[in-house]
Amino acid sequence: KEVAVKEGQTLMDVMKENFEVEEAGGFINGIDGIMASESEKTYWHLVVNGEDAMTGANEIELKDGDKIEFDLRNYE
């Protein structure tokens, strides 16, 4: 989905404006009702402009043209 970004907005701001988001500690745990789960060992993996994100969505300041990808993944 392509969305407009205002200068200075974080990824968390933009996600909350455009999707139903569950979060804890700046990390996204659910998007539009699809939840990460400790019991199922899943998490939302975040990629920003082709690189793995190293911080939570609340610390990522977006710029026009940024490409964000979310992928629900399993962990061991």
Legacy VTK file of the C-alpha trace (Angstrom):
# vtk DataFile Version 3.0
C-alpha trace
ASCII
DATASET POLYDATA
POINTS 76 float
0.000 0.000 0.000
1.357 3.417 -0.882
0.765 6.135 1.726
1.708 9.790 2.121
4.376 10.698 4.654
4.710 14.036 6.408
8.185 15.285 7.265
9.355 14.059 10.659
6.860 11.196 10.928
8.039 7.883 12.288
7.095 4.555 10.794
4.904 3.919 13.858
3.006 7.194 13.255
2.358 6.284 9.629
1.362 2.706 10.435
-1.142 3.825 13.089
-2.682 6.335 10.650
-3.151 3.755 7.900
-3.530 0.343 9.572
-4.868 -1.241 12.746
-1.639 -1.698 14.720
-0.812 -3.451 17.996
2.515 -2.403 19.500
4.648 -2.831 22.576
7.820 -0.952 23.401
7.972 0.648 19.955
7.813 -2.677 18.129
4.853 -3.744 16.002
3.206 -6.964 17.201
0.088 -6.920 15.032
-1.058 -5.440 11.731
-4.739 -5.455 10.764
-5.470 -8.285 13.207
-2.538 -10.500 12.187
-0.552 -10.948 15.382
2.960 -12.104 16.123
2.909 -14.909 18.677
5.407 -16.166 21.234
3.608 -19.524 21.441
3.819 -19.942 17.646
7.293 -18.346 17.593
6.412 -15.690 15.024
7.412 -12.040 14.734
6.980 -9.146 12.312
10.242 -8.728 10.407
10.781 -5.181 9.129
12.838 -4.147 6.091
13.479 -0.481 5.243
14.773 0.283 1.749
16.092 -3.263 1.367
17.877 -3.414 4.753
16.786 -5.165 7.949
15.611 -2.653 10.550
17.740 -2.569 13.688
15.323 -0.483 15.798
11.632 -0.361 16.546
9.142 1.355 14.238
8.870 4.259 16.687
12.536 5.180 16.031
12.486 5.007 12.228
11.916 8.441 10.696
10.545 8.159 7.178
11.352 10.148 4.068
9.404 10.447 0.838
10.109 7.425 -1.345
11.098 5.022 1.463
10.049 1.420 0.855
8.919 -0.507 3.909
8.258 -4.249 3.964
6.712 -6.336 6.750
6.974 -10.109 6.792
5.538 -12.393 9.479
8.362 -14.861 10.152
9.121 -17.799 12.427
12.049 -17.911 14.841
13.698 -20.768 16.694
LINES 1 77
76 0 1 2 3 4 5 6 7 8 9 10 11 12 13 14 15 16 17 18 19 20 21 22 23 24 25 26 27 28 29 30 31 32 33 34 35 36 37 38 39 40 41 42 43 44 45 46 47 48 49 50 51 52 53 54 55 56 57 58 59 60 61 62 63 64 65 66 67 68 69 70 71 72 73 74 75
